[in-house]
Amino acid sequence: MTVTASLLLGAFVGAINAVAAAWTARIAMAGEPGKALHLVLGGMVARMVVILGTVAAVLALLPVHRGAFIIGLGFLFVCGLLAEVAIVFSRSSGTSQPPADA
């Protein structure tokens, strides 16, 4: 497999993770505030398990260029984490403000 194909495969896996992260965060923040953090963290753990299995399978079964695959995956993986954090912070701003006199 070429370097470009390996990079694109890693980016594809990372993009799927990023979309799942944004979707999970949106669903969690739209629901009950007390359960939002549990849903975000639970979704993150589930995605980590799926990503770990996917990466292990790709590296074991396909003749990918490992460096290119990891770079493509890593870049979009970090972008997904940043999007998830941004969604959580944007939806939760103002929900847990301390009292003005504190």
All heavy atoms as an XYZ file, in Angstrom:
715
protein
N       0.852     -1.170      0.000
C       0.000      0.000      0.000
C       0.900      1.237      0.000
O       1.890      1.288      0.720
C      -0.910     -0.026      1.234
C      -1.946      1.069      1.251
S      -3.112      0.950      2.630
C      -4.163     -0.381      2.092
N       0.532      2.217     -0.771
C       1.368      3.410     -0.881
C       1.249      4.281      0.365
O       0.340      4.110      1.178
C       0.951      4.248     -2.107
O      -0.364      4.749     -1.885
C       1.000      3.430     -3.380
N       2.176      5.220      0.475
C       2.158      6.137      1.618
C       0.880      6.978      1.592
O       0.246      7.185      2.637
C       3.426      7.027      1.606
C       3.352      8.091      2.666
C       4.673      6.187      1.772
N       0.496      7.441      0.418
C      -0.709      8.264      0.302
C      -1.954      7.482      0.703
O      -2.816      7.993      1.424
C      -0.863      8.792     -1.139
O       0.319      9.510     -1.487
C      -2.070      9.696     -1.263
N      -2.061      6.256      0.254
C      -3.212      5.428      0.605
C      -3.240      5.153      2.103
O      -4.309      5.165      2.728
C      -3.182      4.127     -0.174
N      -2.080      4.921      2.702
C      -2.010      4.690      4.140
C      -2.420      5.933      4.919
O      -3.144      5.853      5.916
C      -0.596      4.271      4.540
O      -0.236      3.061      3.917
N      -1.964      7.092      4.454
C      -2.328      8.359      5.088
C      -3.834      8.589      4.997
O      -4.478      8.968      5.987
C      -1.575      9.507      4.415
C      -1.801     10.901      4.983
C      -1.171     11.023      6.355
C      -1.218     11.940      4.048
N      -4.409      8.331      3.821
C      -5.845      8.519      3.642
C      -6.658      7.517      4.458
O      -7.720      7.867      4.985
C      -6.210      8.428      2.163
C      -5.716      9.588      1.301
C      -6.015      9.320     -0.167
C      -6.321     10.898      1.752
N      -6.172      6.292      4.583
C      -6.868      5.299      5.401
C      -6.870      5.730      6.873
O      -7.898      5.661      7.552
C      -6.228      3.918      5.252
C      -6.858      2.785      6.060
C      -8.322      2.588      5.663
C      -6.066      1.509      5.867
N      -5.730      6.197      7.363
C      -5.665      6.697      8.735
C      -6.562      7.902      8.936
O      -7.252      8.025      9.950
N      -6.571      8.804      7.946
C      -7.430      9.982      8.027
C      -8.906      9.586      8.010
O      -9.725     10.192      8.709
C      -7.120     10.931      6.878
N      -9.253      8.569      7.252
C     -10.635      8.094      7.199
C     -11.070      7.548      8.554
O     -12.154      7.870      9.046
C     -10.785      7.021      6.110
C     -12.158      6.443      6.017
C     -13.203      7.192      5.501
C     -12.403      5.152      6.444
C     -14.479      6.658      5.421
C     -13.659      4.606      6.362
C     -14.710      5.358      5.854
N     -10.219      6.731      9.174
C     -10.536      6.188     10.501
C     -10.648      7.330     11.512
O     -11.556      7.357     12.350
C      -9.477      5.149     10.938
C      -9.696      4.712     12.369
C      -9.500      3.943     10.007
N      -9.735      8.305     11.439
C      -9.796      9.455     12.330
C     -11.029     10.304     12.111
O     -11.618     10.834     13.054
N     -11.437     10.456     10.848
C     -12.626     11.250     10.531
C     -13.889     10.583     11.073
O     -14.785     11.269     11.588
C     -12.741     11.457      9.028
N     -13.965      9.273     10.971
C     -15.113      8.559     11.527
C     -15.170      8.777     13.032
O     -16.238      9.025     13.607
C     -15.056      7.060     11.172
C     -15.323      6.879      9.689
C     -16.054      6.264     12.001
C     -15.138      5.473      9.194
N     -14.013      8.710     13.691
C     -13.964      8.964     15.127
C     -14.389     10.396     15.440
O     -15.121     10.633     16.405
C     -12.558      8.697     15.668
C     -12.463      8.984     17.134
O     -13.102      8.332     17.942
N     -11.677      9.981     17.480
N     -13.946     11.361     14.645
C     -14.292     12.771     14.887
C     -15.795     12.999     14.736
O     -16.405     13.708     15.542
C     -13.517     13.666     13.927
N     -16.398     12.405     13.730
C     -17.843     12.543     13.531
C     -18.598     11.885     14.689
O     -19.561     12.451     15.218
C     -18.268     11.936     12.175
C     -19.773     11.812     12.066
C     -17.712     12.767     11.036
N     -18.141     10.721     15.111
C     -18.777     10.051     16.248
C     -18.625     10.869     17.526
O     -19.551     10.941     18.340
C     -18.178      8.653     16.439
N     -17.469     11.505     17.714
C     -17.246     12.343     18.899
C     -18.201     13.528     18.906
O     -18.820     13.836     19.935
C     -15.801     12.827     18.934
N     -18.323     14.206     17.776
C     -19.222     15.360     17.701
C     -20.674     14.937     17.905
O     -21.427     15.599     18.626
C     -19.056     16.059     16.354
N     -21.064     13.828     17.311
C     -22.431     13.341     17.457
C     -22.722     12.963     18.905
O     -23.767     13.335     19.457
C     -22.643     12.144     16.523
C     -24.027     11.579     16.596
C     -25.164     12.116     16.068
C     -24.416     10.374     17.252
N     -26.236     11.308     16.349
C     -25.800     10.227     17.072
C     -23.724      9.393     17.967
C     -26.510      9.155     17.591
C     -24.434      8.326     18.471
C     -25.806      8.207     18.281
N     -21.800     12.241     19.543
C     -21.990     11.841     20.937
C     -22.093     13.058     21.845
O     -22.950     13.107     22.729
C     -20.815     10.954     21.402
O     -20.716      9.827     20.543
C     -21.017     10.468     22.814
N     -21.231     14.042     21.630
C     -21.262     15.244     22.466
C     -22.559     16.014     22.276
O     -23.139     16.510     23.250
C     -20.062     16.132     22.155
N     -23.031     16.127     21.048
C     -24.290     16.844     20.796
C     -25.470     16.145     21.461
O     -26.322     16.788     22.068
C     -24.553     16.985     19.307
C     -23.686     18.017     18.647
C     -24.104     18.184     17.183
N     -23.161     19.021     16.483
C     -23.219     20.339     16.459
N     -24.158     20.955     17.124
N     -22.329     21.037     15.788
N     -25.522     14.837     21.340
C     -26.605     14.070     21.963
C     -26.539     14.214     23.479
O     -27.559     14.426     24.148
C     -26.517     12.576     21.559
C     -26.744     12.411     20.062
C     -27.483     11.721     22.364
C     -28.117     12.806     19.584
N     -25.348     14.100     24.040
C     -25.187     14.185     25.494
C     -25.571     15.556     26.026
O     -26.244     15.676     27.046
C     -23.749     13.863     25.882
N     -25.163     16.606     25.330
C     -25.436     17.957     25.814
C     -26.885     18.371     25.591
O     -27.367     19.302     26.229
C     -24.489     18.959     25.160
C     -23.029     18.702     25.479
S     -22.656     18.430     27.223
C     -22.991     20.041     27.893
N     -27.596     17.694     24.715
C     -29.003     18.006     24.482
C     -29.901     17.375     25.539
O     -31.040     17.793     25.720
C     -29.427     17.531     23.091
N     -29.370     16.393     26.246
C     -30.163     15.689     27.242
C     -30.087     16.328     28.615
O     -29.810     17.517     28.772
N     -30.332     15.530     29.606
C     -30.333     15.976     30.997
C     -28.925     16.380     31.432
O     -27.974     15.629     31.237
C     -30.843     14.826     31.868
C     -31.044     15.180     33.311
C     -31.591     13.995     34.077
O     -32.382     13.233     33.518
O     -31.201     13.867     35.248
N     -28.771     17.565     32.031
C     -27.434     18.049     32.398
C     -26.687     17.137     33.365
O     -25.469     17.020     33.293
C     -27.701     19.403     33.045
C     -29.023     19.830     32.525
C     -29.796     18.568     32.273
N     -27.379     16.467     34.250
C     -26.723     15.589     35.215
C     -26.092     14.358     34.586
O     -25.149     13.785     35.127
N     -26.591     13.959     33.440
C     -26.074     12.762     32.767
C     -25.145     13.074     31.608
O     -24.575     12.168     31.013
C     -27.237     11.911     32.267
C     -28.084     11.330     33.364
C     -29.159     10.454     32.791
C     -29.998      9.866     33.902
N     -31.041      8.989     33.392
N     -24.989     14.352     31.272
C     -24.222     14.732     30.090
C     -22.781     14.270     30.168
O     -22.253     13.688     29.218
C     -24.297     16.240     29.872
N     -22.131     14.511     31.294
C     -20.730     14.124     31.420
C     -20.560     12.614     31.349
O     -19.614     12.125     30.735
C     -20.141     14.665     32.722
C     -18.650     14.433     32.915
C     -17.849     15.082     31.795
C     -18.198     14.966     34.254
N     -21.477     11.881     31.940
C     -21.416     10.416     31.874
C     -21.544      9.927     30.438
O     -20.832      9.006     30.026
C     -22.501      9.782     32.739
C     -22.337     10.035     34.192
N     -21.314      9.500     34.929
C     -23.061     10.788     35.058
C     -21.413      9.893     36.178
N     -22.475     10.694     36.283
N     -22.439     10.548     29.683
C     -22.612     10.146     28.289
C     -21.398     10.508     27.440
O     -20.977      9.730     26.584
C     -23.869     10.787     27.711
C     -25.188     10.276     28.275
C     -26.352     11.102     27.754
C     -25.381      8.819     27.934
N     -20.820     11.685     27.672
C     -19.632     12.084     26.904
C     -18.470     11.142     27.200
O     -17.811     10.643     26.289
C     -19.253     13.551     27.213
C     -17.886     13.887     26.648
C     -20.296     14.494     26.653
N     -18.237     10.883     28.484
C     -17.112      9.999     28.841
C     -17.367      8.553     28.434
O     -16.453      7.858     27.996
C     -16.834     10.095     30.338
C     -16.284     11.439     30.801
C     -16.116     11.448     32.319
C     -14.975     11.763     30.123
N     -18.599      8.103     28.562
C     -18.930      6.752     28.123
C     -18.754      6.580     26.626
O     -18.228      5.569     26.150
N     -19.177      7.597     25.872
C     -18.981      7.560     24.424
C     -17.509      7.569     24.057
O     -17.078      6.903     23.120
N     -16.725      8.318     24.828
C     -15.286      8.380     24.568
C     -14.625      7.017     24.816
O     -13.814      6.567     24.013
C     -14.636      9.444     25.450
C     -13.178      9.689     25.134
S     -12.450     10.958     26.182
C     -13.315     12.403     25.606
N     -15.013      6.363     25.900
C     -14.440      5.039     26.189
C     -14.833      4.035     25.107
O     -13.989      3.262     24.628
C     -14.890      4.553     27.585
C     -14.549      3.094     27.802
C     -14.265      5.413     28.675
N     -16.081      4.075     24.694
C     -16.538      3.151     23.644
C     -15.779      3.403     22.339
O     -15.346      2.453     21.665
C     -18.040      3.303     23.427
N     -15.593      4.681     21.984
C     -14.844      4.997     20.760
C     -13.391      4.566     20.872
O     -12.801      4.100     19.890
C     -14.926      6.500     20.461
C     -16.227      6.924     19.876
C     -16.169      8.325     19.297
N     -15.258      9.227     19.969
C     -15.543      9.959     21.050
N     -16.734      9.874     21.581
N     -14.643     10.765     21.581
N     -12.795      4.718     22.029
C     -11.393      4.309     22.211
C     -11.232      2.805     21.996
O     -10.263      2.367     21.376
C     -10.886      4.671     23.608
C     -10.804      6.118     23.895
S      -9.648      6.917     22.804
C     -10.130      8.591     23.035
N     -12.171      2.031     22.508
C     -12.105      0.580     22.333
C     -12.240      0.220     20.852
O     -11.473     -0.600     20.332
C     -13.199     -0.112     23.182
C     -13.339     -1.581     22.827
C     -12.901      0.058     24.663
N     -13.177      0.861     20.161
C     -13.381      0.584     18.739
C     -12.163      1.028     17.927
O     -11.698      0.302     17.039
C     -14.673      1.261     18.234
C     -14.792      1.185     16.725
C     -15.888      0.630     18.894
N     -11.631      2.205     18.226
C     -10.449      2.701     17.497
C      -9.257      1.783     17.737
O      -8.510      1.468     16.798
C     -10.114      4.149     17.938
C     -11.125      5.105     17.351
C      -8.718      4.549     17.533
C     -10.943      5.383     15.886
N      -9.039      1.370     18.977
C      -7.917      0.475     19.277
C      -8.033     -0.824     18.496
O      -7.053     -1.293     17.897
C      -7.848      0.192     20.778
C      -6.732     -0.731     21.230
C      -5.362     -0.117     20.935
C      -6.863     -1.025     22.711
N      -9.225     -1.401     18.465
C      -9.426     -2.624     17.691
C      -9.231     -2.415     16.199
O      -8.618     -3.251     15.519
N      -9.721     -1.302     15.687
C      -9.573     -0.994     14.269
C      -8.115     -0.799     13.891
O      -7.634     -1.347     12.884
C     -10.387      0.262     13.901
O     -11.751      0.041     14.247
C     -10.267      0.580     12.435
N      -7.388     -0.026     14.702
C      -5.974      0.220     14.415
C      -5.178     -1.075     14.503
O      -4.331     -1.358     13.647
C      -5.404      1.295     15.371
C      -3.896      1.377     15.281
C      -6.021      2.643     15.049
N      -5.454     -1.892     15.508
C      -4.758     -3.172     15.639
C      -5.028     -4.067     14.433
O      -4.106     -4.700     13.900
C      -5.177     -3.867     16.930
N      -6.277     -4.110     13.991
C      -6.625     -4.940     12.836
C      -5.962     -4.425     11.560
O      -5.422     -5.212     10.773
C      -8.141     -4.990     12.661
N      -5.988     -3.109     11.357
C      -5.373     -2.541     10.157
C      -3.878     -2.805     10.142
O      -3.311     -3.233      9.128
C      -5.666     -1.026     10.054
C      -4.773     -0.352      9.030
C      -7.128     -0.795      9.701
N      -3.219     -2.556     11.263
C      -1.769     -2.756     11.304
C      -1.380     -4.225     11.180
O      -0.318     -4.543     10.635
C      -1.187     -2.154     12.586
C      -1.258     -0.625     12.675
C      -0.707     -0.157     14.018
C      -0.531      0.038     11.527
N      -2.228     -5.123     11.673
C      -1.911     -6.549     11.602
C      -2.257     -7.170     10.247
O      -1.564     -8.080      9.792
C      -2.649     -7.299     12.714
N      -3.318     -6.693      9.613
C      -3.830     -7.383      8.432
C      -3.518     -6.705      7.100
O      -3.554     -7.358      6.057
C      -5.344     -7.551      8.561
C      -5.815     -8.352      9.783
C      -7.330     -8.344      9.856
C      -5.273     -9.769      9.740
N      -3.261     -5.411      7.121
C      -3.030     -4.694      5.867
C      -1.588     -4.227      5.770
O      -0.997     -3.840      6.779
C      -3.974     -3.489      5.759
C      -5.461     -3.790      5.693
C      -6.253     -2.501      5.681
C      -5.797     -4.621      4.477
N      -1.041     -4.216      4.564
C       0.345     -3.763      4.397
C       0.430     -2.228      4.298
O       0.795     -1.671      3.268
C       0.763     -4.430      3.083
C      -0.517     -4.510      2.303
C      -1.594     -4.768      3.326
N       0.071     -1.555      5.386
C       0.066     -0.093      5.373
C       1.431      0.454      5.761
O       2.218     -0.213      6.434
C      -0.998      0.479      6.336
C      -2.389      0.108      5.907
C      -0.744      0.060      7.758
N       1.698      1.669      5.332
C       2.872      2.392      5.797
C       2.494      2.920      7.181
O       1.647      3.800      7.317
C       3.201      3.537      4.835
C       4.461      4.240      5.174
N       4.494      5.264      6.080
C       5.727      4.058      4.739
C       5.735      5.701      6.196
N       6.503      4.970      5.379
N       3.102      2.358      8.223
C       2.672      2.632      9.595
C       2.759      4.108      9.967
O       1.858      4.652     10.599
C       3.477      1.789     10.580
C       3.140      0.333     10.468
C       4.029     -0.519     11.350
N       3.743     -1.920     11.096
C       3.238     -2.728     12.005
N       3.010     -2.312     13.205
N       2.986     -3.975     11.686
N       3.835      4.758      9.607
C       4.001      6.170      9.952
C       2.926      7.045      9.339
O       2.341      7.897     10.004
N       2.656      6.831      8.060
C       1.640      7.622      7.374
C       0.253      7.352      7.948
O      -0.546      8.275      8.134
C       1.653      7.326      5.878
N      -0.036      6.099      8.236
C      -1.337      5.737      8.811
C      -1.533      6.429     10.157
O      -2.582      7.026     10.418
C      -1.442      4.217      8.959
C      -2.716      3.760      9.612
C      -3.901      3.748      8.903
C      -2.721      3.348     10.937
C      -5.078      3.329      9.508
C      -3.881      2.932     11.543
C      -5.075      2.917     10.825
N      -0.523      6.371     11.012
C      -0.624      6.960     12.343
C      -0.722      8.480     12.259
O      -1.461      9.111     13.025
C       0.567      6.517     13.223
C       0.532      4.999     13.439
C       0.587      7.247     14.549
C      -0.712      4.478     14.109
N      -0.004      9.100     11.335
C      -0.082     10.559     11.186
C      -1.491     10.974     10.740
O      -2.081     11.902     11.298
C       0.984     11.070     10.209
C       2.361     10.993     10.864
C       0.687     12.501      9.757
C       3.506     11.272      9.933
N      -2.037     10.285      9.753
C      -3.391     10.602      9.293
C      -4.421     10.387     10.378
O      -5.311     11.230     10.596
N      -4.314      9.282     11.081
C      -5.231      8.990     12.180
C      -5.061      9.999     13.306
O      -6.041     10.545     13.810
C      -4.987      7.571     12.702
C      -5.725      7.177     13.980
C      -7.214      7.091     13.718
C      -5.197      5.871     14.509
N      -3.840     10.259     13.693
C      -3.570     11.134     14.828
C      -4.076     12.545     14.614
O      -4.651     13.149     15.525
N      -3.870     13.081     13.413
C      -4.301     14.452     13.142
C      -5.808     14.596     13.298
O      -6.294     15.485     13.994
C      -3.860     14.874     11.737
C      -4.296     16.258     11.386
C      -3.663     17.355     11.937
C      -5.347     16.460     10.516
C      -4.077     18.646     11.629
C      -5.768     17.736     10.191
C      -5.136     18.829     10.752
N      -6.569     13.719     12.655
C      -8.022     13.838     12.737
C      -8.562     13.354     14.069
O      -9.625     13.791     14.506
C      -8.678     13.112     11.575
C      -8.548     13.891     10.272
C      -9.048     13.083      9.096
C      -9.277     15.208     10.349
N      -7.831     12.493     14.754
C      -8.228     12.079     16.098
C      -8.184     13.284     17.035
O      -9.121     13.535     17.800
C      -7.295     10.969     16.594
C      -7.662     10.431     17.938
C      -8.645      9.484     18.074
C      -7.012     10.881     19.075
C      -8.992      8.984     19.315
C      -7.344     10.393     20.322
C      -8.338      9.447     20.443
N      -7.104     14.050     16.974
C      -6.971     15.248     17.810
C      -8.029     16.280     17.421
O      -8.625     16.926     18.294
C      -5.548     15.827     17.718
C      -5.455     17.193     18.362
C      -4.553     14.868     18.361
N      -8.292     16.439     16.139
C      -9.342     17.361     15.698
C     -10.696     16.949     16.273
O     -11.489     17.804     16.689
C      -9.420     17.407     14.179
S      -8.030     18.243     13.407
N     -10.971     15.665     16.310
C     -12.224     15.168     16.894
C     -12.313     15.452     18.382
O     -13.376     15.840     18.887
N     -11.205     15.275     19.092
C     -11.203     15.581     20.525
C     -11.440     17.066     20.763
O     -12.200     17.449     21.664
C      -9.877     15.158     21.160
C      -9.651     13.664     21.326
C      -8.262     13.415     21.914
C     -10.705     13.052     22.209
N     -10.806     17.916     19.962
C     -11.002     19.356     20.111
C     -12.452     19.752     19.803
O     -13.030     20.601     20.494
C     -10.038     20.122     19.205
C      -8.560     20.020     19.583
C      -7.693     20.698     18.528
C      -8.305     20.613     20.950
N     -13.035     19.142     18.794
C     -14.434     19.430     18.468
C     -15.351     18.993     19.601
O     -16.290     19.715     19.966
C     -14.828     18.717     17.171
N     -15.079     17.833     20.169
C     -15.894     17.336     21.275
C     -15.813     18.272     22.480
O     -16.833     18.627     23.078
C     -15.426     15.935     21.654
C     -16.256     15.262     22.700
C     -15.824     13.837     22.930
O     -14.641     13.512     22.712
O     -16.683     13.045     23.337
N     -14.615     18.704     22.823
C     -14.434     19.628     23.950
C     -15.129     20.953     23.662
O     -15.784     21.529     24.533
C     -12.933     19.816     24.255
C     -12.702     20.962     25.208
C     -12.347     18.534     24.813
N     -15.003     21.441     22.435
C     -15.648     22.709     22.073
C     -17.163     22.609     22.183
O     -17.822     23.535     22.673
C     -15.239     23.113     20.659
N     -17.734     21.501     21.749
C     -19.186     21.323     21.838
C     -19.622     21.265     23.290
O     -20.600     21.906     23.687
C     -19.624     20.055     21.072
C     -19.472     20.268     19.572
C     -21.062     19.679     21.411
C     -19.610     19.008     18.752
N     -18.899     20.521     24.104
C     -19.268     20.402     25.520
C     -19.176     21.754     26.208
O     -20.079     22.151     26.946
C     -18.391     19.347     26.221
C     -18.575     19.401     27.726
C     -18.727     17.958     25.702
N     -18.096     22.497     25.977
C     -17.947     23.800     26.621
C     -18.955     24.821     26.105
O     -19.459     25.632     26.870
C     -16.531     24.342     26.462
C     -15.579     23.794     27.471
C     -14.345     23.329     27.071
C     -15.896     23.730     28.809
C     -13.448     22.816     27.985
C     -15.021     23.219     29.738
C     -13.787     22.766     29.328
N     -19.265     24.785     24.826
C     -20.211     25.769     24.295
C     -21.627     25.516     24.797
O     -22.384     26.449     25.010
C     -20.186     25.767     22.770
O     -20.765     24.582     22.264
N     -21.973     24.271     24.985
C     -23.320     23.940     25.451
C     -23.459     24.068     26.961
O     -24.541     24.243     27.467
C     -23.686     22.506     25.053
C     -23.652     22.245     23.573
C     -24.856     22.861     22.888
N     -24.689     22.843     21.451
C     -25.297     21.990     20.642
N     -26.090     21.087     21.111
N     -25.084     22.056     19.349
N     -22.352     23.951     27.699
C     -22.440     23.980     29.151
C     -22.109     25.342     29.734
O     -22.172     25.517     30.934
C     -21.512     22.921     29.756
O     -20.160     23.260     29.510
N     -21.739     26.307     28.920
C     -21.415     27.628     29.473
C     -22.688     28.261     30.024
O     -23.710     28.337     29.366
C     -20.794     28.521     28.407
O     -21.721     28.748     27.376
N     -22.605     28.667     31.274
C     -23.752     29.291     31.924
C     -24.606     28.347     32.704
O     -25.514     28.775     33.413
N     -24.354     27.042     32.637
C     -25.200     26.094     33.374
C     -24.722     25.898     34.800
O     -25.509     25.518     35.643
C     -25.250     24.725     32.668
O     -23.916     24.226     32.560
C     -25.880     24.844     31.307
N     -23.467     26.149     35.080
C     -22.970     25.926     36.432
C     -22.131     27.121     36.900
O     -21.006     26.957     37.309
C     -22.163     24.636     36.495
O     -21.046     24.731     35.634
N     -22.701     28.300     36.811
C     -22.014     29.493     37.251
C     -22.047     29.594     38.765
O     -23.092     29.346     39.372
C     -22.668     30.750     36.638
C     -22.566     30.831     35.141
C     -21.157     31.145     34.697
O     -20.407     31.776     35.406
N     -20.801     30.689     33.518
N     -20.940     29.947     39.397
C     -20.955     30.133     40.840
C     -21.736     31.397     41.188
O     -21.904     32.290     40.349
C     -19.488     30.272     41.210
C     -18.819     30.727     39.966
C     -19.621     30.139     38.831
N     -22.222     31.503     42.418
C     -22.932     32.725     42.818
C     -22.047     33.945     42.690
O     -20.821     33.857     42.829
C     -23.322     32.462     44.266
C     -23.119     31.012     44.502
C     -22.173     30.511     43.464
N     -22.646     35.096     42.440
C     -21.889     36.317     42.225
C     -21.113     36.746     43.448
O     -20.062     37.381     43.349
C     -22.816     37.434     41.773
N     -21.580     36.427     44.646
C     -20.913     36.855     45.857
C     -19.879     35.844     46.364
O     -19.274     36.058     47.397
C     -21.921     37.155     46.956
C     -22.741     35.917     47.298
O     -22.876     35.034     46.438
O     -23.281     35.869     48.420
N     -19.661     34.776     45.647
C     -18.719     33.748     46.116
C     -17.286     34.145     45.881
O     -16.884     34.895     45.118
C     -18.994     32.425     45.418
